[in-house]
Amino acid sequence: MATHTPVMVRDRVGYFPGHVNIGLVLGNSGAILIDSGLDTQTAKKIKKGLETIAQPLYAILQTHAHADHFGGNAYLLSCWPEAKVYAPPLEEAVIRYPILEPIYLSMGAEPLDVLRNKFLLAPASRVDHLLPIEGEVEIDGVGMTILSLPGHSWQQVGVVCDEICFAADSYLGESVLEKHKLPFLVDVHETILSLVKLTQTRYDGYLPGHGPYTTSAQEIQDVLRKNKEWHERICSVLEGILTKERTLEDALAALCDHLEISIENASNYVLLRTALMGYLVGLFREERVTYRIAENRWLWGKTDLPQTEADGDDR
């Protein structure tokens, strides 16, 4: 849960700490938020925090279109209707039509009511301006760098202002990794490339969407390395699981068993299933796994399986 008072790390740069960290940049006319949190309850705390520092909301800059990062928009925009919303192109579509999130988690089908909860379906928000995927922008007199950090979401971006990097969900704090075990992503190949990209930066401070702020160069390198190793370990586990051909459902069950994950509800299931597909997509792009359709099943296996197992006649 976000706190009322922002933590300022520069004269004009700070953040509201919480389960979802919300970035703050003070422009010439008011506050620029980087994401808005999960829901109205969070947004009310942000509003109180902005009032405490006597800053109206000038803009919301969205890093990506997951409900826990833009769910506060509707309330905040009702309080400051003149505020502008910025988002990357593909993410913008989901922010304007948030039903797309439970739709894609439902593999394109009409989502069940149980999937229409605040964690998967945020209130709709307008988007006034498209962000570049990468490059320089100026908002309310403040220059910022937009970093392309895809993998967790299709066109996720990070934001750098005054040498402070708001890294969105490109990496997770160590305790968050250990809690969730199978991180949500849409492409593990792109996720790892984004992590490598961040390891090559040398900003003064880093704030992930979930996890602690750090100014230590060693600490950020350590957590980025742990994230990369975490994903690589899951890839290796999956390759081991796929030494025998499996359907997606069987592969998910085997992976969750290995990681000691207990799926408790439909929301957990669809998030984990999408993450699994994100790992398989990345492994397929790296030619480490392959698939075939046989006996009305979509079967996945390691690329080095004997042809009779992985690439046999589908008739």
C-alpha positions as CSV (number, residue, x, y, z in Angstrom):
1,M,0.0,0.0,0.0
2,A,1.4,3.4,-1.0
3,T,2.1,5.8,1.8
4,H,0.8,9.4,2.0
5,T,4.2,11.1,2.0
6,P,6.6,10.8,-0.9
7,V,10.3,9.9,-0.4
8,M,12.3,12.5,-2.2
9,V,15.7,11.3,-3.6
10,R,16.4,14.5,-5.6
11,D,15.0,18.0,-5.3
12,R,12.4,17.2,-7.9
13,V,12.4,13.4,-8.0
14,G,11.0,10.9,-5.5
15,Y,8.5,8.1,-5.1
16,F,5.6,6.8,-3.1
17,P,6.7,3.4,-1.7
18,G,4.3,0.6,-1.6
19,H,3.4,-2.8,-2.9
20,V,3.6,-1.0,-6.3
21,N,6.1,1.8,-6.1
22,I,4.8,5.0,-7.8
23,G,7.4,7.4,-9.2
24,L,7.2,11.2,-8.7
25,V,8.8,14.0,-10.7
26,L,8.0,17.7,-9.9
27,G,7.5,19.7,-13.1
28,N,7.1,23.4,-13.6
29,S,3.3,23.2,-13.2
30,G,2.8,20.2,-11.0
31,A,3.5,16.6,-10.3
32,I,4.2,13.9,-12.8
33,L,3.4,10.4,-11.6
34,I,5.1,7.3,-13.0
35,D,2.2,4.8,-12.8
36,S,-0.7,5.2,-10.4
37,G,-1.0,1.9,-8.4
38,L,-3.7,-0.7,-8.1
39,D,-7.0,1.0,-7.2
40,T,-8.9,4.0,-5.8
41,Q,-7.7,3.3,-2.3
42,T,-4.1,3.7,-3.4
43,A,-5.0,6.7,-5.5
44,K,-6.6,8.5,-2.6
45,K,-3.3,8.1,-0.6
46,I,-1.4,9.5,-3.6
47,K,-3.8,12.5,-3.8
48,K,-3.3,13.2,-0.1
49,G,0.4,13.0,-0.6
50,L,0.3,15.5,-3.5
51,E,-1.8,17.8,-1.4
52,T,0.7,17.5,1.4
53,I,3.5,18.9,-0.8
54,A,1.1,21.3,-2.5
55,Q,1.5,19.8,-6.0
56,P,-1.4,19.4,-8.4
57,L,-1.3,16.4,-10.7
58,Y,0.1,17.5,-14.1
59,A,0.5,14.1,-15.8
60,I,0.7,10.3,-15.3
61,L,3.3,8.5,-17.2
62,Q,2.5,4.8,-17.6
63,T,5.3,2.2,-17.9
64,H,3.1,-0.6,-19.0
65,A,-0.6,-1.7,-19.0
66,H,-1.1,-4.0,-16.1
67,A,-4.0,-3.3,-13.7
68,D,-1.8,-2.8,-10.7
69,H,0.1,0.0,-12.5
70,F,-2.8,2.1,-13.9
71,G,-5.7,1.2,-11.6
72,G,-5.5,4.5,-9.8
73,N,-5.9,6.6,-13.0
74,A,-9.6,6.9,-13.0
75,Y,-9.8,8.4,-9.5
76,L,-6.9,10.7,-10.0
77,L,-8.2,12.0,-13.3
78,S,-11.6,12.6,-11.7
79,C,-9.7,14.9,-9.2
80,W,-7.5,16.6,-11.8
81,P,-9.4,16.3,-15.1
82,E,-6.8,18.5,-16.9
83,A,-4.0,16.1,-16.1
84,K,-2.5,14.3,-19.1
85,V,-1.7,10.6,-19.5
86,Y,1.3,9.2,-21.4
87,A,1.8,5.6,-22.4
88,P,3.7,3.4,-24.9
89,P,1.7,2.6,-28.1
90,L,0.6,-1.1,-27.5
91,E,0.2,-0.6,-23.8
92,E,-2.0,2.4,-24.5
93,A,-4.7,0.2,-26.1
94,V,-5.1,-1.9,-22.9
95,I,-5.2,1.2,-20.7
96,R,-8.0,2.6,-22.8
97,Y,-9.8,-0.8,-23.1
98,P,-8.7,-2.7,-19.9
99,I,-11.1,-5.6,-20.7
100,L,-8.2,-6.7,-23.0
101,E,-6.2,-7.8,-20.1
102,P,-8.6,-10.6,-18.9
103,I,-9.3,-11.4,-22.5
104,Y,-5.7,-12.1,-23.3
105,L,-5.3,-14.0,-20.1
106,S,-8.3,-16.1,-21.2
107,M,-6.5,-16.9,-24.4
108,G,-8.8,-14.5,-26.3
109,A,-12.1,-15.9,-25.0
110,E,-14.7,-13.9,-23.2
111,P,-13.4,-13.8,-19.6
112,L,-15.3,-15.4,-16.8
113,D,-16.6,-13.1,-14.1
114,V,-14.0,-14.5,-11.7
115,L,-11.3,-13.0,-13.9
116,R,-12.9,-9.5,-13.8
117,N,-11.3,-8.5,-10.5
118,K,-9.3,-5.4,-9.7
119,F,-6.0,-7.3,-10.1
120,L,-6.8,-8.2,-13.7
121,L,-9.3,-5.5,-14.8
122,A,-8.7,-1.9,-13.9
123,P,-11.1,1.0,-14.7
124,A,-10.6,2.4,-18.1
125,S,-8.4,5.5,-18.5
126,R,-7.9,7.9,-21.4
127,V,-4.4,8.2,-22.9
128,D,-3.6,11.7,-24.2
129,H,-0.1,11.2,-25.6
130,L,1.9,8.2,-26.9
131,L,5.4,7.7,-25.5
132,P,8.3,6.7,-27.7
133,I,9.5,3.2,-27.1
134,E,12.9,4.7,-26.5
135,G,14.3,8.2,-26.6
136,E,14.1,11.6,-25.0
137,V,10.9,13.4,-23.9
138,E,10.1,16.6,-22.2
139,I,7.0,16.9,-19.9
140,D,6.1,20.1,-18.1
141,G,9.6,21.4,-18.6
142,V,11.4,18.3,-17.3
143,G,13.6,16.2,-19.6
144,M,13.4,12.4,-19.3
145,T,14.8,9.4,-21.0
146,I,12.5,6.6,-22.0
147,L,14.1,3.1,-21.9
148,S,12.7,0.2,-23.8
149,L,12.4,-2.7,-21.3
150,P,10.1,-5.3,-22.9
151,G,9.6,-8.9,-21.7
152,H,7.4,-8.5,-18.6
153,S,4.9,-6.7,-20.9
154,W,5.1,-6.2,-24.7
155,Q,6.3,-2.5,-24.8
156,Q,7.1,-1.8,-21.2
157,V,9.3,1.2,-20.7
158,G,11.5,2.6,-17.9
159,V,11.9,6.3,-17.1
160,V,15.1,8.1,-16.2
161,C,15.0,11.6,-14.7
162,D,18.0,13.3,-13.0
163,E,19.9,10.0,-13.1
164,I,17.2,8.1,-11.2
165,C,15.9,5.1,-13.1
166,F,12.3,4.0,-12.6
167,A,12.7,0.5,-14.0
168,A,9.0,-0.7,-13.8
169,D,8.8,-4.5,-13.7
170,S,11.9,-5.2,-15.7
171,Y,13.3,-6.6,-12.5
172,L,11.9,-7.6,-9.1
173,G,13.2,-7.2,-5.6
174,E,14.7,-10.3,-4.3
175,S,12.0,-11.0,-1.7
176,V,9.4,-10.5,-4.5
177,L,11.1,-13.0,-6.7
178,E,11.2,-15.5,-3.8
179,K,7.6,-15.0,-3.0
180,H,6.2,-15.4,-6.5
181,K,8.6,-18.1,-7.7
182,L,7.3,-17.9,-11.3
183,P,7.5,-14.3,-12.4
184,F,4.9,-13.0,-14.8
185,L,6.3,-12.2,-18.3
186,V,5.3,-12.5,-21.9
187,D,8.7,-13.3,-23.4
188,V,11.7,-14.5,-21.3
189,H,14.1,-13.8,-24.1
190,E,13.2,-10.1,-24.1
191,T,13.1,-10.1,-20.3
192,I,16.7,-11.2,-20.1
193,L,17.8,-8.8,-22.8
194,S,16.2,-6.0,-20.8
195,L,18.1,-7.1,-17.7
196,V,21.4,-7.2,-19.6
197,K,20.6,-3.7,-20.8
198,L,20.1,-2.4,-17.3
199,T,23.4,-4.0,-16.1
200,Q,25.2,-1.8,-18.6
201,T,23.7,1.4,-17.1
202,R,25.2,3.4,-14.3
203,Y,22.5,5.6,-12.9
204,D,22.6,7.1,-9.4
205,G,19.5,5.2,-8.2
206,Y,17.1,2.5,-9.3
207,L,13.5,1.8,-8.3
208,P,11.6,-1.3,-9.5
209,G,7.9,-1.5,-9.6
210,H,8.1,-4.1,-6.8
211,G,11.0,-3.9,-4.5
212,P,13.3,-1.5,-2.7
213,Y,15.0,1.7,-4.0
214,T,18.8,1.4,-4.2
215,T,21.7,3.7,-4.8
216,S,24.4,1.1,-4.4
217,A,26.0,0.1,-7.7
218,Q,26.9,-3.3,-6.2
219,E,23.3,-3.9,-4.9
220,I,21.7,-3.1,-8.3
221,Q,24.1,-5.4,-10.1
222,D,23.5,-8.2,-7.6
223,V,19.7,-8.0,-7.9
224,L,19.8,-7.8,-11.7
225,R,22.1,-10.8,-11.7
226,K,19.7,-12.7,-9.4
227,N,16.8,-11.9,-11.7
228,K,18.7,-13.1,-14.7
229,E,19.8,-16.3,-13.0
230,W,16.3,-16.8,-11.7
231,H,14.9,-16.8,-15.3
232,E,17.7,-18.9,-16.6
233,R,17.1,-21.5,-13.9
234,I,13.4,-21.7,-14.8
235,C,14.4,-22.1,-18.4
236,S,16.7,-25.0,-17.5
237,V,14.0,-26.6,-15.3
238,L,11.6,-26.4,-18.2
239,E,14.1,-28.0,-20.6
240,G,14.4,-30.8,-18.1
241,I,10.6,-31.2,-17.9
242,L,10.4,-31.2,-21.7
243,T,12.8,-34.1,-22.1
244,K,9.4,-35.8,-22.4
245,E,6.8,-34.2,-24.7
246,R,4.1,-32.5,-22.7
247,T,1.0,-30.4,-23.3
248,L,0.9,-26.9,-21.9
249,E,-1.3,-28.0,-19.0
250,D,1.0,-30.9,-18.1
251,A,4.1,-28.7,-18.4
252,L,2.5,-26.1,-16.1
253,A,1.6,-28.7,-13.5
254,A,5.1,-30.2,-13.6
255,L,6.8,-26.7,-13.4
256,C,4.6,-25.7,-10.4
257,D,5.3,-28.9,-8.7
258,H,9.0,-28.4,-9.1
259,L,8.8,-24.7,-7.9
260,E,6.5,-25.7,-5.0
261,I,3.7,-23.5,-6.3
262,S,0.1,-24.3,-5.3
263,I,-2.4,-22.7,-7.7
264,E,-5.3,-21.6,-5.5
265,N,-7.7,-19.9,-7.9
266,A,-8.5,-19.1,-11.6
267,S,-6.6,-15.7,-11.5
268,N,-3.4,-17.4,-10.3
269,Y,-3.9,-20.1,-13.0
270,V,-4.2,-17.8,-16.0
271,L,-1.3,-15.6,-14.8
272,L,1.0,-18.6,-14.4
273,R,-0.2,-20.2,-17.7
274,T,0.7,-17.0,-19.5
275,A,4.1,-16.8,-17.8
276,L,4.7,-20.4,-18.9
277,M,3.9,-19.5,-22.4
278,G,6.3,-16.5,-22.1
279,Y,9.1,-18.9,-21.1
280,L,8.2,-21.3,-23.9
281,V,8.1,-18.5,-26.5
282,G,11.6,-17.3,-25.4
283,L,13.0,-20.8,-25.4
284,F,11.5,-21.4,-28.9
285,R,13.1,-18.2,-30.2
286,E,16.4,-19.6,-28.9
287,E,15.7,-22.9,-30.6
288,R,15.9,-24.7,-27.2
289,V,12.4,-26.1,-27.4
290,T,10.1,-27.0,-30.2
291,Y,6.5,-28.1,-30.6
292,R,4.1,-30.2,-32.8
293,I,0.5,-30.9,-33.0
294,A,-0.3,-34.6,-32.6
295,E,-3.6,-36.5,-31.7
296,N,-5.3,-33.1,-31.2
297,R,-2.8,-32.0,-28.7
298,W,-0.2,-29.2,-28.8
299,L,3.0,-30.9,-27.6
300,W,6.2,-29.2,-26.5
301,G,9.6,-30.8,-26.1
302,K,13.3,-30.1,-26.2
303,T,14.8,-29.6,-29.6
304,D,17.2,-32.5,-29.2
305,L,14.6,-35.1,-28.6
306,P,14.7,-38.0,-31.0
307,Q,12.7,-37.3,-34.1
308,T,10.2,-40.1,-33.4
309,E,9.3,-38.2,-30.2
310,A,9.4,-34.5,-31.1
311,D,9.1,-34.3,-34.8
312,G,7.4,-37.4,-35.9
313,D,4.5,-37.9,-38.4
314,D,1.4,-36.1,-37.1
315,R,-0.9,-38.4,-39.1
